[in-house]
């Protein structure tokens, strides 16, 4: 392993589904398991010789085949995943685990079985986790039972130890990994962050596309490298990105190319609130179910709307953002509804916000660039008005002649 790790190491990992670390693990006889959603517990997919790989379809140029099975008004992420599967892009996986997180992903996952994806590969299986949309003791127990069913499938197909003891160890190792990532994410709170939003996005994507035990040392070395840097250069505005799942750092790069700095990311594949440790020292299956249901900030959770708004505003203030880019994937039913009320709530809180609609692959760059440029200019204009208002207030309080008023 090279001594000095820079972002190029992680950038190379996100270019191909079978990156260098995945290939090394395959050569060692390890088994990658694909998963579709942050409600699928990574520690459970990390038992024994198994390791998790988030389903990722950047590079798919179109969904002409998948559109024969899925409606063209389903989100382009669900169609891209199925397209890549049909084209044998996931033939390296030992299984595909889906969460019934939304109807689009559920239908995409069901077609893995209907179309016999990887049916000739020994041990390959697809599994749908029934994920509740509310949080209560009964919902946690329900999800924990489904996690145990998944564990039985893993033991049956790959002979791994799925005992409470083995899972507790996997949870502890997972917590060590995510706390390291969280320490890097925390560097973005500084007035002059040591890492750009684009580089952090690349790091987050890479962290889900390779075995975590192989990534631990490179990330530690990368943190050492970051702390030797002077930080990012000048920027016009600090931006928080909120919205539907985003695994393409090119979107963050486009925002930052307009002079912004993305300092916070509250979306699926992002770090907020995805880098919180899982409770240890209790029934590990209950711990996983409770953790993932409570941490889920997706609009699929029916009774957590107010909590999501409050959480977003808290992160906005904590990371000292100047505005929010609220991105939604075209045809996403969940975010399509959520965004209407969220925009209103954020504006009531006096937070600058712009909504952009996008596809899974990066398209329409010109329009996106124009929207972001205009948004940054509006933030700068707002800042100038605040300065003028403050200056006027000071002059009024002191008296126009520079003497204090009576």
BARORO-831148 format. One record per residue (C-alpha): residue number from 1; z, x, y; residue in three letters. Coordinates in pm, 1 decimal. Layout:
<dolos>
NUM Z X Y ala;
...
</dolos>
This chain:
<dolos>
1 0.0 0.0 0.0 unk;
2 -100.2 138.0 340.3 unk;
3 187.2 246.2 565.1 unk;
4 69.6 74.6 883.7 unk;
5 -9.4 -293.2 833.0 unk;
6 -207.0 -469.8 1106.4 unk;
7 -341.2 -824.3 1128.3 unk;
8 -669.1 -713.5 968.4 unk;
9 -488.1 -694.5 632.6 unk;
10 -401.0 -1066.2 648.3 unk;
11 -733.1 -1161.3 804.3 unk;
12 -912.2 -1017.4 500.9 unk;
13 -701.9 -1236.1 271.6 unk;
14 -827.2 -1560.5 426.2 unk;
15 -1197.7 -1485.5 398.7 unk;
16 -1237.8 -1570.6 29.2 unk;
17 -1048.4 -1804.1 -208.5 unk;
18 -1005.6 -1516.6 -454.0 unk;
19 -876.2 -1246.9 -221.4 unk;
20 -767.2 -898.4 -325.3 unk;
21 -407.4 -998.1 -399.7 unk;
22 -508.4 -1305.9 -599.6 unk;
23 -751.4 -1091.6 -799.1 unk;
24 -478.3 -837.1 -866.1 unk;
25 -248.4 -1114.1 -989.5 unk;
26 -524.5 -1254.6 -1212.0 unk;
27 -579.5 -909.8 -1360.3 unk;
28 -208.7 -899.3 -1443.5 unk;
29 -234.9 -1228.5 -1634.3 unk;
30 -70.5 -1443.9 -1370.2 unk;
31 -175.7 -1804.6 -1309.1 unk;
32 -253.5 -1949.7 -964.6 unk;
33 -181.8 -2318.1 -906.5 unk;
34 -359.5 -2497.1 -623.6 unk;
35 -168.8 -2752.9 -417.4 unk;
36 -279.0 -2990.6 -145.0 unk;
37 18.8 -3065.4 75.9 unk;
38 341.7 -2927.5 221.2 unk;
39 529.1 -3189.7 16.4 unk;
40 448.2 -2988.4 -297.8 unk;
41 738.6 -2743.0 -350.4 unk;
42 617.9 -2382.9 -360.8 unk;
43 926.9 -2257.5 -551.3 unk;
44 842.8 -2486.2 -843.6 unk;
45 492.7 -2337.7 -858.6 unk;
46 638.9 -1984.6 -849.3 unk;
47 816.2 -1989.0 -1185.1 unk;
48 743.2 -1712.0 -1432.7 unk;
49 382.1 -1598.2 -1420.3 unk;
50 279.3 -1883.4 -1188.5 unk;
51 211.9 -1858.8 -814.8 unk;
52 104.0 -2120.7 -557.7 unk;
53 -222.5 -2116.2 -362.1 unk;
54 -282.1 -2379.9 -94.5 unk;
55 -613.0 -2562.0 -143.2 unk;
56 -842.4 -2423.4 123.6 unk;
57 -1211.3 -2492.3 177.1 unk;
58 -1313.9 -2302.8 489.1 unk;
59 -1669.6 -2180.6 442.8 unk;
60 -1795.1 -2503.8 288.3 unk;
61 -2106.0 -2579.1 491.9 unk;
62 -2137.5 -2947.5 407.6 unk;
63 -2013.8 -3224.0 180.0 unk;
64 -2341.5 -3365.6 51.7 unk;
65 -2222.7 -3378.5 -311.4 unk;
66 -1868.4 -3497.5 -240.1 unk;
67 -2005.3 -3777.2 -21.9 unk;
68 -2150.7 -3932.1 -338.4 unk;
69 -1794.8 -3985.5 -463.2 unk;
70 -1591.6 -4017.5 -144.9 unk;
71 -1673.6 -4229.2 157.1 unk;
72 -1824.7 -4042.9 450.0 unk;
73 -1553.1 -4195.6 669.8 unk;
74 -1280.5 -4008.0 484.9 unk;
75 -1156.1 -3696.0 663.1 unk;
76 -1371.8 -3387.6 619.5 unk;
77 -1080.1 -3192.2 469.3 unk;
78 -1055.0 -3421.3 165.3 unk;
79 -1433.1 -3414.6 120.3 unk;
80 -1455.2 -3036.1 164.9 unk;
81 -1189.9 -2976.8 -100.6 unk;
82 -1379.2 -3191.6 -351.7 unk;
83 -1710.3 -3030.2 -255.5 unk;
84 -1576.4 -2682.4 -324.3 unk;
85 -1424.7 -2799.3 -653.0 unk;
86 -1759.0 -2942.4 -770.0 unk;
87 -1925.3 -2612.3 -677.6 unk;
88 -1672.0 -2428.4 -899.9 unk;
89 -1494.8 -2275.2 -603.7 unk;
90 -1158.4 -2340.5 -768.4 unk;
91 -1248.2 -2218.0 -1115.7 unk;
92 -985.4 -1941.1 -1082.8 unk;
93 -699.3 -2193.2 -1066.1 unk;
94 -481.3 -2283.6 -1360.6 unk;
95 -402.9 -2626.6 -1220.5 unk;
96 -433.9 -2847.5 -913.4 unk;
97 -131.6 -3037.9 -783.8 unk;
98 -175.2 -3311.8 -526.9 unk;
99 68.2 -3521.6 -327.0 unk;
100 -12.7 -3885.2 -264.1 unk;
101 37.9 -3800.3 100.8 unk;
102 -246.8 -4019.1 224.7 unk;
103 -525.2 -4223.9 67.3 unk;
104 -786.6 -3961.4 153.6 unk;
105 -610.8 -3675.8 -27.1 unk;
106 -509.3 -3906.5 -310.7 unk;
107 -870.9 -4005.6 -373.6 unk;
108 -988.6 -3645.3 -351.7 unk;
109 -724.9 -3541.1 -604.1 unk;
110 -805.1 -3824.1 -843.5 unk;
111 -1164.7 -3706.1 -859.1 unk;
112 -1053.0 -3370.3 -995.8 unk;
113 -962.9 -3559.5 -1312.9 unk;
114 -1244.0 -3816.7 -1297.4 unk;
115 -1508.7 -3544.2 -1265.9 unk;
116 -1343.3 -3313.6 -1516.3 unk;
117 -1297.3 -3023.7 -1274.7 unk;
118 -1228.0 -2705.8 -1477.0 unk;
119 -1209.2 -2918.8 -1793.7 unk;
120 -1320.5 -2628.4 -2013.9 unk;
121 -1050.3 -2393.0 -1885.3 unk;
122 -753.2 -2362.5 -2124.5 unk;
123 -432.4 -2498.2 -1978.0 unk;
124 -592.7 -2640.6 -1663.6 unk;
125 -449.8 -2971.2 -1547.2 unk;
126 -437.2 -3187.6 -1236.5 unk;
127 -122.1 -3368.3 -1132.5 unk;
128 -46.3 -3627.8 -864.0 unk;
129 306.2 -3625.7 -718.5 unk;
130 417.5 -3970.6 -602.6 unk;
131 567.9 -3890.0 -263.4 unk;
132 780.9 -4159.4 -91.7 unk;
133 722.2 -4255.0 270.4 unk;
134 1089.0 -4302.3 356.0 unk;
135 1403.1 -4091.9 321.1 unk;
136 1709.8 -4224.2 140.7 unk;
137 1915.7 -4127.4 -164.1 unk;
138 1693.9 -4341.2 -388.3 unk;
139 1374.2 -4190.8 -245.1 unk;
140 1508.9 -3838.7 -294.3 unk;
141 1600.3 -3922.9 -654.5 unk;
142 1251.3 -4068.5 -711.2 unk;
143 1077.8 -3756.5 -583.1 unk;
144 1312.5 -3529.7 -780.1 unk;
145 1213.5 -3715.6 -1098.6 unk;
146 846.7 -3657.3 -1020.2 unk;
147 914.3 -3287.5 -956.4 unk;
148 1080.4 -3272.1 -1300.1 unk;
149 773.3 -3435.4 -1455.8 unk;
150 560.2 -3166.6 -1292.7 unk;
151 798.6 -2902.2 -1426.5 unk;
152 757.0 -3043.1 -1778.9 unk;
153 381.5 -3012.1 -1739.6 unk;
154 414.2 -2650.3 -1626.5 unk;
155 636.4 -2568.3 -1923.3 unk;
156 403.2 -2745.9 -2164.7 unk;
157 84.2 -2580.2 -2039.3 unk;
158 209.4 -2231.6 -1951.4 unk;
159 542.5 -2191.4 -2130.1 unk;
160 738.0 -2102.6 -1815.0 unk;
161 1112.6 -2146.7 -1779.7 unk;
162 1173.6 -2454.5 -1562.3 unk;
163 1551.4 -2463.6 -1601.3 unk;
164 1781.1 -2524.8 -1305.9 unk;
165 1878.4 -2157.8 -1312.9 unk;
166 1517.9 -2035.0 -1299.0 unk;
167 1430.9 -2276.8 -1019.0 unk;
168 1740.2 -2180.9 -819.6 unk;
169 1629.1 -1817.4 -834.1 unk;
170 1279.4 -1915.4 -719.3 unk;
171 1427.9 -2108.7 -426.4 unk;
172 1633.8 -1808.0 -320.9 unk;
173 1325.3 -1582.3 -329.6 unk;
174 1126.3 -1843.0 -135.5 unk;
175 1394.7 -1857.4 134.4 unk;
176 1387.1 -1479.4 174.1 unk;
177 1010.7 -1494.9 227.6 unk;
178 1003.6 -1778.8 479.1 unk;
179 1291.8 -1638.0 681.7 unk;
180 1086.1 -1322.8 728.4 unk;
181 795.4 -1532.6 854.8 unk;
182 1032.9 -1726.3 1078.6 unk;
183 1156.4 -1403.4 1237.6 unk;
184 795.4 -1323.5 1334.3 unk;
185 740.4 -1677.0 1464.6 unk;
186 1050.4 -1637.9 1681.1 unk;
187 883.1 -1351.4 1869.0 unk;
188 662.0 -1611.3 2038.4 unk;
189 955.8 -1750.0 2234.8 unk;
190 965.7 -1438.7 2452.1 unk;
191 816.9 -1438.1 2801.3 unk;
192 576.4 -1177.3 2671.9 unk;
193 533.6 -1255.8 2300.2 unk;
194 464.4 -969.3 2063.8 unk;
195 204.4 -1167.9 1869.2 unk;
196 -80.4 -1393.5 1975.9 unk;
197 -119.5 -1746.5 1844.0 unk;
198 -441.6 -1647.6 1665.2 unk;
199 -278.6 -1358.8 1479.7 unk;
200 22.2 -1569.7 1385.7 unk;
201 -208.9 -1843.3 1257.9 unk;
202 -388.9 -1588.6 1040.0 unk;
203 -55.6 -1468.8 905.1 unk;
204 56.6 -1823.7 821.3 unk;
205 -269.1 -1905.8 641.6 unk;
206 -262.2 -1579.0 444.8 unk;
207 99.6 -1644.7 343.0 unk;
208 -17.0 -1950.1 150.1 unk;
209 -321.3 -1794.3 -13.9 unk;
210 -166.0 -1509.4 -213.5 unk;
211 141.1 -1439.3 -430.3 unk;
212 445.8 -1422.0 -205.5 unk;
213 604.3 -1132.9 -392.0 unk;
214 290.6 -927.8 -317.3 unk;
215 303.8 -1027.4 50.0 unk;
216 669.9 -952.0 114.9 unk;
217 636.8 -578.1 180.5 unk;
218 313.6 -606.3 385.9 unk;
219 478.7 -866.0 610.1 unk;
220 785.7 -646.7 655.6 unk;
221 560.2 -357.6 757.7 unk;
222 364.3 -585.1 988.9 unk;
223 689.3 -687.4 1162.0 unk;
224 771.1 -318.9 1216.5 unk;
225 420.2 -272.3 1358.8 unk;
226 464.4 -568.3 1596.0 unk;
227 793.9 -441.0 1733.4 unk;
228 619.1 -120.2 1839.6 unk;
229 366.3 -313.5 2049.1 unk;
230 389.7 -398.9 2418.2 unk;
231 316.7 -765.7 2358.2 unk;
232 22.3 -982.2 2449.5 unk;
233 -152.0 -938.2 2782.4 unk;
234 -186.0 -1180.9 3070.0 unk;
235 -234.9 -1549.9 2997.8 unk;
236 -288.9 -1857.7 3210.8 unk;
237 -73.1 -2106.2 3021.5 unk;
238 154.2 -2127.8 2718.5 unk;
239 23.1 -2393.8 2481.3 unk;
240 176.5 -2582.7 2191.1 unk;
241 -63.5 -2727.6 1933.5 unk;
242 40.5 -3048.9 1757.6 unk;
243 -149.3 -3258.0 1507.1 unk;
244 -310.7 -3286.2 1167.8 unk;
245 -346.3 -3006.3 915.5 unk;
246 -520.9 -2696.4 1049.6 unk;
247 -594.2 -2396.3 827.5 unk;
248 -865.2 -2239.1 1041.8 unk;
249 -742.2 -1976.6 1293.2 unk;
250 -1077.4 -2006.9 1471.1 unk;
251 -942.5 -2319.7 1643.9 unk;
252 -647.2 -2125.6 1783.2 unk;
253 -880.2 -1842.4 1878.0 unk;
254 -1101.6 -2084.4 2071.4 unk;
255 -801.3 -2209.3 2270.9 unk;
256 -683.0 -1857.5 2347.5 unk;
257 -1033.4 -1744.9 2444.8 unk;
258 -1000.3 -1975.3 2747.5 unk;
259 -701.0 -1777.6 2874.6 unk;
260 -421.6 -1971.9 2704.3 unk;
261 -156.8 -1839.3 2467.6 unk;
262 -61.7 -2060.2 2171.9 unk;
263 313.3 -2012.9 2129.8 unk;
264 403.4 -2302.6 1899.1 unk;
265 230.5 -2491.2 1616.2 unk;
266 362.0 -2826.0 1495.4 unk;
267 100.7 -2912.2 1235.9 unk;
268 58.2 -2883.3 860.0 unk;
269 0.5 -2513.0 771.2 unk;
270 194.2 -2427.3 1086.5 unk;
271 547.4 -2290.4 1117.6 unk;
272 725.0 -2585.8 1280.5 unk;
273 920.8 -2718.8 1103.7 unk;
274 775.0 -2557.1 790.5 unk;
275 990.4 -2242.2 790.9 unk;
276 1332.5 -2388.3 728.1 unk;
277 1532.0 -2261.8 426.4 unk;
278 1587.1 -2483.2 123.8 unk;
279 1958.0 -2557.3 55.1 unk;
280 2096.8 -2349.7 -232.3 unk;
281 2390.1 -2399.1 -469.3 unk;
282 2318.0 -2755.1 -586.5 unk;
283 2087.8 -2937.1 -829.4 unk;
284 1764.7 -2751.7 -739.8 unk;
285 1535.8 -3048.7 -804.3 unk;
286 1744.4 -3273.6 -578.3 unk;
287 1756.9 -2991.4 -322.2 unk;
288 1377.3 -2960.6 -323.8 unk;
289 1321.7 -3335.7 -292.6 unk;
290 1573.7 -3373.3 -10.7 unk;
291 1440.8 -3069.6 175.8 unk;
292 1072.2 -3158.5 163.0 unk;
293 1122.7 -3525.6 252.6 unk;
294 1354.3 -3444.1 542.5 unk;
295 1136.7 -3160.9 675.2 unk;
296 811.9 -3358.4 657.1 unk;
297 689.5 -3415.6 1013.6 unk;
298 374.7 -3601.0 906.1 unk;
299 304.1 -3953.4 1039.4 unk;
300 305.6 -4069.5 675.4 unk;
301 687.0 -4086.6 701.6 unk;
302 727.8 -4441.9 820.2 unk;
303 1069.0 -4439.3 988.9 unk;
304 1064.1 -4098.9 1159.0 unk;
305 840.4 -4166.7 1460.2 unk;
306 1116.7 -4126.2 1721.4 unk;
307 1240.2 -3814.1 1541.1 unk;
308 889.9 -3661.3 1552.8 unk;
309 864.6 -3723.2 1927.1 unk;
310 1208.8 -3574.8 1994.9 unk;
311 1131.5 -3279.5 1766.9 unk;
312 804.4 -3209.1 1948.5 unk;
313 973.3 -3215.3 2289.6 unk;
314 1250.8 -2987.0 2161.4 unk;
315 997.4 -2731.6 2035.3 unk;
316 801.1 -2762.3 2361.5 unk;
317 1107.7 -2663.0 2562.2 unk;
318 1231.3 -2403.4 2313.9 unk;
319 901.0 -2213.0 2320.2 unk;
320 863.6 -2260.9 2698.1 unk;
321 521.6 -2422.3 2667.1 unk;
322 323.6 -2545.1 2967.1 unk;
323 121.9 -2810.2 2785.3 unk;
324 35.6 -2961.6 2447.1 unk;
325 -300.4 -2979.0 2274.0 unk;
326 -281.1 -3279.6 2043.5 unk;
327 -551.7 -3230.1 1781.3 unk;
328 -651.8 -3492.7 1526.8 unk;
329 -899.8 -3467.3 1245.7 unk;
330 -1177.4 -3723.1 1266.0 unk;
331 -1113.6 -4029.1 1043.6 unk;
332 -749.0 -3931.1 981.5 unk;
333 -584.6 -4273.4 959.4 unk;
334 -228.7 -4145.1 993.9 unk;
335 -280.5 -3928.2 1300.4 unk;
336 -531.6 -4170.6 1448.1 unk;
337 -248.6 -4419.1 1489.7 unk;
338 26.0 -4168.8 1572.8 unk;
339 -165.4 -4002.5 1854.8 unk;
340 -183.3 -4319.1 2065.3 unk;
341 190.4 -4362.3 2096.3 unk;
342 261.1 -3987.8 2100.6 unk;
343 39.5 -3925.6 2403.8 unk;
344 219.0 -4202.7 2591.6 unk;
345 562.4 -4067.9 2497.1 unk;
346 477.8 -3710.3 2597.1 unk;
347 338.5 -3819.4 2933.0 unk;
348 653.3 -4021.9 2994.9 unk;
349 844.1 -3698.7 2934.7 unk;
350 624.1 -3537.0 3204.5 unk;
351 454.1 -3306.9 2954.4 unk;
352 85.3 -3223.4 3013.9 unk;
353 -112.8 -3323.4 2706.4 unk;
354 -477.3 -3337.8 2604.8 unk;
355 -613.3 -3500.7 2292.4 unk;
356 -902.2 -3343.0 2102.2 unk;
357 -1071.0 -3479.1 1791.0 unk;
358 -1218.8 -3231.9 1545.7 unk;
359 -1369.7 -3187.5 1202.9 unk;
360 -1227.0 -2965.6 928.0 unk;
361 -1490.8 -2694.6 981.6 unk;
362 -1518.3 -2560.3 1335.6 unk;
363 -1794.0 -2760.7 1502.6 unk;
364 -1864.5 -2874.6 1856.9 unk;
365 -1725.9 -2553.7 2004.8 unk;
366 -1890.6 -2617.4 2341.7 unk;
367 -1721.4 -2951.8 2390.2 unk;
368 -1386.0 -2820.9 2270.2 unk;
369 -1414.1 -2520.8 2501.0 unk;
370 -1484.6 -2744.7 2799.3 unk;
371 -1189.6 -2972.8 2721.3 unk;
372 -949.7 -2680.0 2686.3 unk;
373 -1076.4 -2510.7 3004.0 unk;
374 -1026.7 -2831.3 3202.1 unk;
375 -679.2 -2876.2 3054.6 unk;
376 -570.3 -2524.4 3146.9 unk;
377 -703.2 -2573.5 3499.3 unk;
378 -501.5 -2896.1 3527.9 unk;
379 -187.1 -2710.4 3419.1 unk;
380 -252.9 -2442.2 3680.4 unk;
381 -310.2 -2710.4 3945.5 unk;
382 13.9 -2881.2 3849.2 unk;
383 196.3 -2547.5 3872.4 unk;
384 53.0 -2484.2 4222.1 unk;
385 164.1 -2829.3 4338.2 unk;
386 513.6 -2766.5 4207.8 unk;
387 526.6 -2437.5 4400.9 unk;
388 412.3 -2608.6 4720.8 unk;
389 665.8 -2886.7 4667.9 unk;
390 946.6 -2636.7 4611.3 unk;
391 844.8 -2433.5 4916.5 unk;
392 836.1 -2747.7 5130.2 unk;
393 1179.9 -2851.4 5005.2 unk;
394 1326.3 -2509.8 5088.8 unk;
395 1175.2 -2518.2 5438.4 unk;
396 1304.5 -2869.4 5493.0 unk;
397 1656.2 -2775.6 5378.8 unk;
398 1658.8 -2463.5 5598.4 unk;
399 1495.0 -2619.4 5899.3 unk;
400 1144.5 -2532.7 6015.7 unk;
401 1284.0 -2276.1 6257.0 unk;
402 1456.0 -2091.4 5969.9 unk;
403 1807.5 -2210.4 6062.0 unk;
404 2022.4 -2426.0 5838.2 unk;
405 2024.7 -2795.2 5917.1 unk;
406 2350.4 -2962.7 6014.1 unk;
</dolos>
